[in-house]
Amino acid sequence: MALPTRQSDSPARTRPQQAEARWEPFGELEQFNRQFGRLLDSVWSPVASGNGGTWTPLADVEETEDAWIVEAELPSVEGDDINVELRDSELIISGEIKEKERKGVLRKRTRRTGEFEYRVVLPGQADEEHVEAKLHDGVLSVRVPKSERARRRRIEVKPG
């Protein structure tokens, strides 16, 4: 009776001595995150991607009884770098956020710089002579009063 031979000695069962690559799920996730970030930057941030286009700041438009109030986020902008115009019933806010001079190496940039423009058509006639614009803590607030003709009036109903 013959003893069985060890199968590990057979050439068919030996494994080549390769260094197995170790799977690093967090490394892959980090790589995906970097690539996705670059994709978003190229689509949504023309300045970051080098196209140098005009961008639109975030803004709210509120209507009160006697005015429209537009608040636009413009962090680190000086008042001299903002232009506010009213053409008929269209309000145009434009200007530039200038690139800050840096002493070190910029490793990541997510804040926008460059030229911006925000336009909104107001749903009525404005009193162009009394428009006010104030800049406080990086928020530009523009108050556009309604003209007398654009204001709501309550009409008294008389018995007939």
Secondary structure, DSSP 8 states (H G I E B T S, - for coil): ------GGGSGGG-----------HHHHHHHHHHHHHHHHHHHH-HHHHT----B---EEEEE-SSEEEEEEE-TT--GGGEEEEEETTEEEEEEEE-----SS------S--EEEEEEEE-SS-B-GGG-EEEEETTEEEEEEEB-TTTS---------
